[in-house]
Amino acid sequence: MDVLSTPLPLIKEPSLMLPLLRSLSRPVKTLTSLHQRHGDLVLGRFFNKKLLFVCHPELIEAVYAQEARGLLSRDFLYEAKKSLFGDGLINSKSDTWTQQRRLMQPIFTKEAIAAWEKVFIDEAVNANTKLLSVAPGTINLSKSLKRLIQRIFIQVLTGRSVDTLPNSQALIQAIEIISTGLLPHLVAEMISNGKLMKLMPSKSRAYQAAVNYLSDFVSQEIIQKQTGLEPSLISAMQQAVDIKTGYRMTAALLTDESINLFFAGQDTTLNTLAWFFYLLGRHENVHAHVSEEIQKYQDDPLNAASLEKLTYTRAVLYETLRLYPPAAALSTQAIAKVEIGGQRIDKDTIIILSMYATHRHPRLWEKPNDFYPEHFLMPRLGAKRHKYAYYPFGGGLHNCIGRHFAELEMMVIIVTLLRTFTFKTSGEIREAASITLKPAQDIIATVHPC
């Protein structure tokens, strides 16, 4: 298996009308079939929009390099994302993004996120206790994981238990509506300046109502009740100061960043854990190997240092993220003529980084569509693999600020549950059409005490 090195063919411009209309409901299948039919670099038009789809890792690196030079920008979706993300890191422009990223980066270092280990552990142990009351038996694992992740993140974000928050069920429902509705909203904005959403008025209204609910919740139930004394992400952001410039976050940006973290921090982690236990429950040999490794270190404390010993378990987590990355694709736009892969790309071309297709590329991976943790255990494979053959947390300037937080949280939950239980799942579950790569249905599992 070699990293792609063959010369790229001349870019063709196939008709993208039908594929992009299908992408509203089948984004993953659309991306995969597009690259299978037309190659690693696909250029086409949708009405007056020119789009470039990229899944070659060397070209992905080139895209990030052009972005670092200021020749590409993510601002073209600013208005579409503003209703939800405001000027938070997911959406902010140039100077605001730079200031906010520099201010927030120290809050999410490996050293800083260790402060939340106890919250992760306490809530995971609480979830364990609830599962013991029904084991052996069949459970809705998706719902159990959702409760666990929500409890963790609300406490980390606000410094308060979810049990003290009113209308928590309405909040959960709003997040689910946003998660489902954001992708059609963004795709419609990208390819038709939002006109396609007029064909789905009820969904558009439901999405906007959910966004309004989440915004009101954050501003009224969280921001206004902060005293600055609670250990929380909100208080950390309130107190953060850039020591070089004296810059502090405004109240409006604090609200926006809280919404960004509230939405992104829960949804992606929940989806990854759901896929992890779904895959583990279907592969008995992998499950046995993970359980054996975890039991070997049963008496070790749950902290970042001890979790580093669990090399196979972490490989299984990484393999889950390869098959089901948090997002199927990422996007940016050329704000000047650029060169990618020896091809001239016109200004205003929208560039789609097809993460899902890259992660399953048959010339990059030994077993591209199989659940094969050995992808991350064999040095000879890792040494040959381009760094952008696998990039579930993005790359370049805009790599995910919460990667260390998410990995520690997920490993604590995985180890806590698998110290006590084994899981079995069955059936084929596909990906839902969503802004994040979530299962299309709840994961039902049979759980047994070890």
Secondary structure, 3 states (H helix, E strand, C coil): CCCCCCCCCCCCCCECHHHHHHCCCCHHHHHHHHHHHHCCEEEEEECCEEEEEECCHHHHHHHHHHHHCCCEECHHHHHHHHHHHCCCCCCCCHHHHHHHHHHHHHHHCHHHHHHHHHHHHHHHHHHHHHHHCCCCEEEEHHHHHHHHHHHHHHHHHHCCCHHHCCCHHHHHHHHHHHHHHHHHHHHHHHHHCCHHHHHCHHHHHHHHHHHHHHHHHHHHHHHHHCCCCCCCHHHHHHHCCCCCCCCCCCHHHHHHHHHHHHHHHHHHHHHHHHHHHHHHHHCHHHHHHHHHHHHHCCCCCCCHHHHCCCHHHHHHHHHHHHHCCCCCCEEEEECCCEEECCEEECCCCEEEECHHHHHCCCCCCCCCCCCCHHHHCCHHHHHHCCHHHCCCCCCHHHCCCCHHHHHHHHHHHHHHHHCCEEEECCCCCCECCCCCCCECCCCEEEEEEC
